[in-house]
Amino acid sequence: MRILFAAAAAILLAGCSDSPAPIAKQAEAPPAPISGRQAFQYMYGSSRIWASDSMPLTIRSLIAPGVPLEQGKAGAWEVVFVSEMMARARTYTWSAVEAEGLHKGVFPGQQESWHGGPNRSFSPALLKTDTTEALEAATTAAAPYLNKPGTRPPVSYLLQYEAASRFPNPTWRVLWGGTVSSAEYTVSVDATTGKVVGHD
């Protein structure tokens, strides 16, 4: 009986020693901002599931609380896609964090009717210049403004293809401020060639 008990105890101890050690849970990486073209690529595939002819209309950066600012990047982005076949528009967002009005990752909004307007849709093939490159070109063009004493508002980004515009391609507007109307200074950069095409 003692022999059987000893053998059972040995087997039990051997089984315990073979069990894997608990794995430490990896800490989640802190939220990081991404560039405008990266955000667009994340959302474009989802928009094509919604509409096979989906094309971008506008791209703009959003403020995401708690996400550090980096040159040419933002913690959240919004892209409006349109479908000519369905005459519908749909706004998608990407965010590095969950926050008020923002969902982490790619999130599709409600559909709306769309029949054209001041902005026109454009082929993703025209989006060759990213916001990091647009900011670099805009910073050079904005040197007189940036060299003035005083603090500057955070930079935001808006890409659009205006139907009545003098610009032949979609254009990144690099804004020192939150919106076109409230920005202290704006530089327009051709999203295809990367060249500065206007500033004010």
Secondary structure, DSSP 8 states (H G I E B T S, - for coil): -HHHHHHHHHHHHHHHHHS--------------EEHHHHHHHHHHHHHHH-TT-EEEEEEEE--TT----TTEESEEEEEEEETTTTEEEEEEEESS-BTTB-SEEEEEEEEE----SB----GGG--S-HHHHHHHHHHHTHHHHTSSS----EEEEEE-BTT-S-SS-EEEEEESSSTTT-SEEEEEETTT--EEEE-
